[in-house]
Amino acid sequence: MLNALPMVMDATSFFPGLAVLATAGAMKQVDAIRTKAVSRRAALNEEMGSVAEVLSKVLVTFAGKAGETGKLYGSITTQMIADQILNKTGIKIERRQIDSQPIRVLGDHKRASALPSI
């Protein structure tokens, strides 16, 4: 016969890392994490604000062939826009952050970019 020892089950046994007793030390740790997150969030928002200010003044141009009706042979993609922004400003923007469909006609076009915010 096996010698079985009684096993005590608590919340951390079922969900490791999710439940912690609300002791004074744990509450201090939560406050420290919260304070650090607030300062990190403020720094990131300040940085993204300066990036947004730079990007609002950027003008990128593309040369391409177009037909008589003004339709481009090919299109200007979000990747092409992101590459031009990187060349002009040194700021790396992912193509997925640019809110645009490919540009297929001649003209001036404004595009929005979704910068991370917290």
Secondary structure, DSSP 8 states (H G I E B T S, - for coil): ----------HHHHSTTT-----HHHHHHHHHHHHHHHHHHHHHHHHHHHHHHHHHT--------B-TTSEEEEEE-HHHHHHHHHHHH-----GGGEE---EEESS----EE-----
